[in-house]
Amino acid sequence: MMVFKKSIPRRSFLRGAGVALSLPLLDAMIPAFAASAKAPLRLGFVYCPNGMRMEQWRPVQEGRNYELTPTLQPLAAFRNDFLVLGGINQDIAYALPGENDNAPHERAGGAFLTGAHPTRGGELGISVDQIAAAELGRETQLTSLELGLHNTDVVGQCEKGWRCGFMNTLSWRSPTTALPCENNPRAVFERMFGDSASTDPAERLARMQKNRSLLDSVSQAATRLNLDMGPSDRVKLSEYLDAIRDIERRIQVAEDSSYRVPTIERPSGIPETFAEHAKLMFDLQVLAFQSDLTRVITFMMGREQSDRSFREIGIAETHHQVTHHRDDLGLQAKIAKIDNYHAQMFAYLLQKLQSTSDAGGTLLDHSLIVYGSGISEGNSHSYTDLPILLAGGKSAQIEGGNHIRYPEGTQMTDLYTTLLDKLGVPVESVAENTRRLDLTSTA
């Protein structure tokens, strides 16, 4: 039973000096929009570059009794919250007859969300996240967020004369306009919670330099709001504000560390390790969904052809380097180890979404999260039978715990049209594809 003293609007803010902080969905908001009290669906993409060790990813059995593979083991606690989708291809990424196929990673990244055939200097298409954002963004402060763990300072033309955007981002607002990823947690935090429209930049910088919390500016407003809320809403608000303060603290620690070690060149605000960076960025995504700042987020674990090494798990070679294993068993084992590490990070996101309440369910229930890669086998740059997983979606009648294999010819755009239907985004096709997928199985 909901107990509250006062009804408040859904799009409410805590306001302080130069700050407007969005609130999460509270019980006291439901009477104010009872006709639309159902929580909105969110859409997320988590991308792993360079393909995977498919023998360690692909389950042998189909249906509900499949055995979790080594790469999927970190997700065991969420088995009933995701679908493993096998047999999905990205044929549009393959070189056409007469084309010089010298850019397999550019093709993989360029095609993944657009469903368009990438060519050097050519146009792509509007990516599915931006198709969704054009509709869902009407209800939110930010239409979408494009995030990653890689540096995207380089723009224009990259290797072999191909546009850098084909590898640095997955999101395209138009066939010629790529949306760059942001990898700096401070920049993401300020975009989400900084009131840049009404705040003087010098004032914001001074507040940051004084190490003041964003919450210092809204503490009085939060205290007043607490007086008008019931016990359950007080707990929700306290947990939400605690999460913001924790993220601020971790960003500050990362920035302080970068100043203490001047011999290491890295942007301020970026944690030292891959895991710390990934978890901080995932926490920001959860806050963005929780506060309904946006309903569409695209996140890249790394760029295609990534030169990141994973020394923290004992791998000195770069990610891209080990994927070209040439049947070397040692390199194949390192690929599987990286894949498992990525899955551990994704499990962290799922745990955060599952533990965050949202309108009678959880954020995971009310989110559709696609996890996977635009390449299956990295050594051969195959775009056939991609490693794809769909998590969440319980409120959209998606029942997890299943491994579904689709017939030959099934494409990624088949999945995208299906997800847009679930989101209530009216489209007939994605990249001229009108097919839909059945996300259920009787097996």
N, C-alpha and C positions, 0 to 999 in steps of 0.2 A: 504494500500500500504506500502510495506517495504521500509524504507529509511536507508541506511547504507553506510559507506565510504569504507569498506574493508571486504573481505570475510575471515573468519577465520575457522580453522578446528574444527570439532565437539569435538574431544578429546583434548581440549585446557586446559591449566592450568595457574593460576597465581602463579608465583614462587617467593619465597623470601628466607631468610636465613633458610635453613632446612625445607622449607615448599613447597608443591606442591598442590594447591587448585583447584579442579575440577570446571569447569564452568557449569552453567545451559544451556539449549538449547536457543540460541539467534537467532534472525532473520539473523544476519550476517553469521551464520553457514550454513544456508540452501543452498545457492548456491554451497558451497563446497561439499555437498553430495546430490545434487538435486534428484538423482535417488532413494535415500532412505530417502527422507525428511519426510516421515510419522513417527510420534512419535512411539517409541517402546511400547509394552504392558508390564506392570509390574504385578507381582503376589504377593499377600499378604495374610497372615492368621492371624486372631486375635482370640485367644482362651480364652474362659471363663471356668474355672474348675468347677467340682462338680455338673454339671447339672443346671437346672433352674426350676422355678415354671411354669410348662407348661400351666396351665390354664390362666396364665397371659401373656404368650408368643404367644400361638397358635391362629391365627385368626380363626373365625368361618366360615366366607364366603371365597369362593375361587374366583379367578379372580381379575379384576381390581377394583371392588367396595368393596373390603374387608375393614373392620374397623380396624384401628390400635389398638392393644391391649395395656394395661398399660405399659408393658415392652418395646414395640416398640414406645411409644409416644415420647421419646426424639429424635427420628429419623424422626419426622413428616416433617421437612423442606427438607428432602432428599427422600421423599416417591417415587418420580419418578426416583430415582437413585439406587434403590435396588430391589431385588426379595426376597420374603419369600419363601423358598423351604421346603415344608412339605412332610412327608412320607418317609424321607431318613433314613435308618438304618445303624447300624454298627454291623451286626450279627457276624462278624468275632471275635469280642471281647468277646462273650459269652463263658463260660467254655464248653469244650467238655465233652461228657459222660465219667465219671470216673475221671475227673479232680476235684480237690478241689478248689472251687471258693472262695478263701479267699483273692483275690487281685483285686477287681472290679475297683479300681482307676488306678492301674498299667495297667490293660487291656485296660481301656478307653484311657489313654494317649499313650500307646504303639501302639495301632491300628489306632489312628485317622488319621495320614498322611501316614502310611505305608500300610494300608489295609491288614496287616499280623496278624496272631493269636499269641498273646503274651503268653509265658510260662516261668515259673521260670527257669532262666539260659539258655533259648533257644534263638534262633536267630529271628530277625524280618525281615525287608526288607528295601529297599531304600525308603525313604519317598518322597512323590510327589514333595515337594518343592526342594529337591535335584535332582530329575529327571529333573525338569525345570531348575535348576541352572547349571547343567552340560552343557546344551545347551545355555541358555541365558547368562551365566557367561563368555562366550568366548568374549563378547563385552564390558565387564565392568571391572573395577578395582577390585571389590570385587564380588566373585561369589554369595554370599548370606549373609544375616545377621540373626542371631538367637538371639532374645531379649526377655526379660521378666521382671517382677516386683518382682520376688522372688529370694531368695538366693539359689545358686546352688553349694555352696562350698562342700557339701557332695557328694562323688562319691562312686563307687563300689556297695556294697550291702546295701539295706535299709530295710524297714520293711518286715518281713516274708521271708527274703532271696532273695527278688526280686531286680533286678538292679535298682539303683536310677534313671537311665536315663529314665525308663518307665514313671516316673511322672515328672521329672525335665525338660524334653525337648520333643519336638514333632519331631525333625529333626534327621534323621539317614542317614549318608553318605554311610554306608554299613549295611548289616544285623547285624553286631556286633559293629559298631562304631557310638555312639551317639554324636551329636554336642551340646555342652553345651550352655545354654542361658547366655547372658550377661545382668546384671541388673544395672550396674554402668554407668550413662550417661557420665562421664569423659572418661571411657575406650572406650565407643562407639565412642565418639567424636574424640579421638586420633586415633582410628582405621580408621575412615572415612577420617580425614583430616590431621593427622600427617604423615609426610614422613619418616616412620620408617626405610626404606631401606637405606637412606642416612643421617639420623640425629643421632648424638651421643645421647644416652639416658640421659647422664648428662646435655647436652645442653638443651634438651626438658624439663627436670625437673627444670633447672634454669629458663627457660622462664616462666614455670607455677608458680614457687614460686615468681617471680617478678610481677605476675598478669598481664603479657603482653598478649594482645590479639593475636590470630593467625593472625588476619587481619593486625596487626602492621607490620608483616614481608612481607606482599604482597601489602601494601598501594601504594607504588611507581608503582608497576606493574599495579595495578588497575587504577591508574591515567593515565598512558600511554595508557592502553586499551581504556579508555573512549574517548580519542581523536580520535580513529579510529572507533567509533560506532555511530549509529544514535540515535535519541531521545528515541525511544521505548526500544532499548537495554540498554541504560543508566539506564532507570527506572527499567528494569528487574534485571540488575546487582546490582543496589543500594538496591532493595528489598531483593535480595539473600544475600548480604553481611550484611544487617541489621539483617536478620534472624539468621545468624551465630553469630553475635555479641550478640544478645539477648540470644541465647542458652548458649554462653560462660558466660554471666553475671549470668544466673540462676544457672549454674553449680557452679560458684564461690560462690554465695550466699549459696547454699546447703553445700559446703565444709566449708565455714566460720562458718555456723551454727553448723556443727558437731564438730568443734573445740571449739566453745563457750559453748557447753553443753556436757562436757566430761562424765557425768553420763549416757548418752544414747549411747549404743553401736550400731553403724551402720556404714557401709562402707562410706568413704568420697565421696561426690559427689551425694549422694542419697537424694532427698528432703524428708522433714519430713512427708508429707501427701501423701496418695494414689493418689489423683487427681493431685497434683503437679508432682509427679513422672511419672504418666501415660502420662500427657500432654507433659512433656519434652521428654520422649521417643518417643512419636508420632511425635513431631516436628523434631527429628533426623531422623525418617523414611521418612518424607516428604522431607527433605534435601537430603537424600540418593537417593530417586527417582528423585528429581528435577535435581540433578547434574549428574545423570546416573552413580553413583558409583556402584549401584547394581540394579537389576530388580526383586529380590526375597527376601522377608522379612517374617519371622515367628515371631509372637509376642504373648507371654502368659501373660494374665492379672494376672495369678497366676498358681501355680502348682496344680495338682490333690491332693486331700486331704489337701487343703490349711488350715493353721492354722491362717490366717490373720483375725483380727477383724476390723470392720468398725465403730469405735467410732465416727468418724466425721459425720456419718449419724445416730448415736444413737444406734448402734448395738455392744454390748460388747462381745457377743459370737463369736466364730470363724466361718468362712464361712462353713467349713466342718460340724461343729457341728449343725448348724441350718438346713442344708439340710437333716439331719436325724430327721425330724420333728415329726414322729410317729403320724401324723394327728393332731398335735397341731396347732390350727389356728394362734396363736401368732407367732410361728416359721415360719409358711408358709408365713405370712405377711412380716417377716424379709428377707426371701429368695427373695421374689418379690422386696423388696426394694433394695437389693444388685444387683439383675438383672437389675433394672432400672438405678442404679448408673453406672454399667458397660456400659449400653447403652448410657448414657450421655457422657462417655469418648470416646466411638466409634463415637458418633456424632461430637465430637471435631476433630477427625481424618478426617472424611468425609468433614467437613467444611474447614479444611486446604487443603485437596486435591482439593476440588472444587474451592477454591479461588486462586490456583496456576496455572497460564497459562502454556500451554505446546503445542507448535506446532499447533496452530489453535484451540485448545480445552483447557481442563484442565487436571491436573494429575488424577483426578477421572475418567474422560472419558477414559483415557489411562491406567487404572489399573483394575485388577480383585481382589477384596478383599472378602475373605470368613470369615464370623464372626459366631461363634457359639461354641458348646460344644460337647465333645465325649460321654456325658451322657445326657439323657433327664430328667427323674425323679430321683433326687438324693437319695431319701429315699429308693427306691428299686433298684438303680443302673441299670436302664433300658438303653439299647442301641438302643431302637426302637423309631422311629419318632423323630429324634434329632432336636434341635433348630438350624436351619441353615439359614443363610442369605447371599446373594451374591450381593455385591455393585460394582458400576462402570461398566466398559466395554462397554460404548456407542460406542467407536470406533471399537469394535468387534461385533457390531450389536446386543448388548444385550439391550433390552428395559425394563426398570424398571417399578415400579408401579404395580406389580402383585404378587398375592399369588398363587403359583402352588403346587398342591398336587399330588404326584406320586403314582403309584400303589404299592400294597404289594410286597415286595421283592427288592425294589430299594435300592441301597447301596451307601455309600459315594464314593467308587471308581468309580461309574458311573459318578458322578460329576467331579472327577479328570481327567478322560480320556477326558471328554468334555472340561474342561479348558485347558488342554494341547493342544488339537486341536486348540482352539482359540489363544493360544500363538505361534502356529507354531512349537511346539516341537513334532517331529515325534515319536510316540509310538503306538504300536498296542494294548497294554493293560497296566493296572496298577494292580499289584498283581494278574495277570492272568485273570483280568476282562476286557473284550473287549466292554462292553456296553457303550452307550452314552445317555445323557439326552437331551430332547427337552426343551430348555429354553424359549420357547414361549407358548402362550396360546390364544385361540380364545374367552375365556370367558370374 
